[in-house]
Amino acid sequence: MPYQNIFDTHAHYASQRFDNGREELLKKILPENGIRYIMLAGVELPDCYQSAELARKYNYIYCSAGIHPSYIQNLPDNWLEQLRELAKYEKCKAIGEIGLDYYRGKADADMQKQFLISQILLAKELDLPVIFHFRDATGDAVEILRQYQPRGILHCFNGSAETAKELLKIPDLYFSFSGVITYANVRKPLEALAVLPMERILIETDSPYLAPEPFRKRRCDSTMITLTAEKASAVKQIPVQNFITICCENACRIFRI
């Protein structure tokens, strides 16, 4: 019997990579494999609208609305107002995925920070949590999180145990772990996972990305989250189903589902 009460807290089923087989996955395969809830993370305006349509179609799917740092160029002047309107939908439970991404350099770092802060303030105005994406930007990320004290989720957390301990001081910040923790030679996120209390931990797939071992580099879907859960539960030294259930309860709490 498969695991139950699985909440995949970060996925992208509006992605073109699911154009082949999306309906069978969402209508049949995922619910039959214990997937109780999925949060679709928005990255740009068209994607946010498509994710909202999927949330309308499938009762176990929820969505968020936000502009990822890779998509902040060439936005319409009313982009923030569009996010505000998207967030009025009752199944839109967060602002995100937003953040800072310096992987390809810091040329637009100031612009990224402006967009991030604008969206954090929108989330506070609407009393919604934030789904954060931070890549190669730990210093600026920690500074902004300390200043604004948001309620939210650190998607695909890959920081150190020291960073995790520092960010635990922000009361309503949760740490979400992906298939990355199953990869060989990965150390920092496992050390962070070990020091975090269970009530602040979530799991995700980031489908179609970051498939866990042994499916790495294949298209990921939410059924693969069990491999992440098995690895994480071993680190926390609790039964896998217990770990999954606690993570689901945590996600329902932060998303108010």
N, C-alpha and C positions, 0 to 999 in steps of 0.2 A: 504494500500500500504506500502511495507517495506521501510526502510530508504535506501538512495542511497549514492554513493560516499564513500563507506567504504574502508579504507585501513587498513588491519590487518598487522601491521608492524613486527610481530614476530610469526612465526608458524613453525611446524615441520611435514610436511605432508609426508616426507620420512620415518617417524617412522613406525615400524612394527604394531603399534596399529591402523594404517589406512589400513592395508592389506585387511581387510574386509570392502569394500565399498568406497575405495579411489576414484575410477574412477567416480562413480555416484556423490560423493561429489564435486569433482573438475570440472567435466564436466557440471553438471546440477544444483545441489542444491545451491552451493555458489553463482554463477553468478545470479541465479534467486532471491537471497535474498539480492541483493544490494552490494555484495562484488566486488569492482572495481579493487583492487590490493591486492596481498599478498606478503610479503617478507618471504622467507624460510631462517631461520638462521642455518648455518652450525655449527656442533659441533665436528666432527671428519672427517677424509678424506673420508671414504666410504659414509658417510652421505652427504658430500659436493658434491660428484659426483652424487649421487642419486637426490639431490635437483636440480642440474643443468639440469638433464634429465627432471624433472618435469617442470622446467622453459621453456625448449625447447618445451615441449608438449602443454603447456597452455599459451596463450598469456598474460594473466593478472597476471601471477606468475613470480616473480623475486627471485634471490637467492644471498646468500653471501658465503664466504669461510673463515673458521677459525677453530682453535682448542680450544675448551672449556677447562677450567682448569681441569676438571675431566678426560680428555683424553690425557694428555701430556706424559704419560708413554708409553714406547715401540713404539715410532714413528720411521719411517724410517729416515735415515740420511738426505734425500732430502725433508723432509716434508715442509719446507718453500718454496722451489722451486716449489713443487706441488701446494701450495696455490697461488703462483705467476702465475702459468700457468692457474689455475682455474679462477683467477681474470681477465684473458684476455677475457673471454666470455662476450659478450656485455650485457647480462642480469644479470651478477654478479655485484651488485651495492654496495657491502660493504665487509669489512673484519670483520668476527665475526661468531659466538658469542664467544668472548674472555673475559678473566678477571681474577678475583680472587675469590676463594670459600674456606672459612675457616670453613665451617659448621661442617666438621668432624675433624677439628684440623689444626694446622699450621706447621706440620712436613715438608711439601714440599713447604712452603711459598716462599722461595728464588727461587726455580725452577719455581713456578707459575709466579712470578714477571718477571723472565727472559723471559719466553714464551710470556707473555703479552707485554712486551716492544718490543721484536722482531717483534711482529705482528702489534703493533702501528706504528713502523718505516716502515714496509712494506706498511701499509695503506697510510702513508705520501708519500712514494716513488711513489705509484700508484695514488695518489690524490683521495682516496676513504674514505668514512666515516667508522667508527668503530661501531659495535654493542657490547656493553659492558654487561657482566654478573658480578655483584659484590654481594657476599653473605657473611655476617658476616665479612666484610673486609673494613669497611668504612675508617678507618685511612689511610691504605696503598693505597686504591683506590684514595682518595682525593689527597694524596701526588703525585701519579703518574700522575693523570689528570692535576694537577696544573703545573707539570714540563713539560709535553709534549703537553699540549694545543690541544688535538685532536679535529677533527670534528667528531661528532658521536651521539650515542643514548644510554641512560642509560635504558636498558631493564628492565621491571618489577620494576620500581623505587619504593622502599619501605623506602627510607630515610626520615629524619625529614625535617621540614620546614627550619631549620637552615642550614642543609646540602644543601638543594635545593638552598637557597639564595647564599651560598658560590660558588656552582658550576655554577650558572647563570653567574658568572663573566667570564666563559670560553665562548667565543662568539658563537661558533657553536655546542654547546652541547644541545641535546634535551632530554626530560624526557617522557618515555613511561609507561603508566599505564595499568594494567591487571585486570582480574577478582578478584584479591585479594582485591580491594577496595570495593567490594560488601559484603565481609565477616563481620560477627558480631564482634564487639569489635576492628576492625581495626581503628587506629587513625592516626598514623604518615603519611602514604601516602596521606590521605585525607587533612591533614593540609598542606603538601607540595603542593598538587594540588591547594589548595586555594590561595597560594602566587605566583604561577608561572604564567607568562603571557601566553595568549593563543597561541602566535606564537612559543612557545617552547614545546608544549604538543603534544604527540602522544598517540594512543591506540593500544592494541594488545590482543591476546588471549594466546599465548604460547601453542597453541594446539599441542598435545592432553592433556596438563597439565592445571592446574589452572582454571578449569571451574568455572564461577561465580555462585553465588546463583541464583536460587534454584537447580542448576545442580552440585554443588560441589561434587567432587570425581568421577564424571562420565567422560567419554572421551569428552574433549572439542573440538569444531570445530568453525570455524570463524563466523557462524551464531549467536553464543552466545555473540559476541562482543557488540551487541546492549545493553545488560544489563549493561555492563561496561560503555558504552557511556551515558546511561540514568543516572546512578549514578554520573558520572563525570560532566555531563552538569548541574545537579542539584547543585553541589558544585560551579560551575562557573556561575550559574544563567543565562544561555542562552538556547535557544531552542535546542533540541537534534539534529535535522538535521543540524543546524548551527554549533554546536560543531563538529559533524562528518565531515562536509565539511572542516572546518578549519584544523582539524587534518589531513585530506587527503592532503590538500595543503601543510601543514608542511612536511609531509612525502615525497611528490613528490619533495620538495625543497632539503631536506637533501640527498635523494637518487638520485637526478638529473634525475627524470623520467618525 
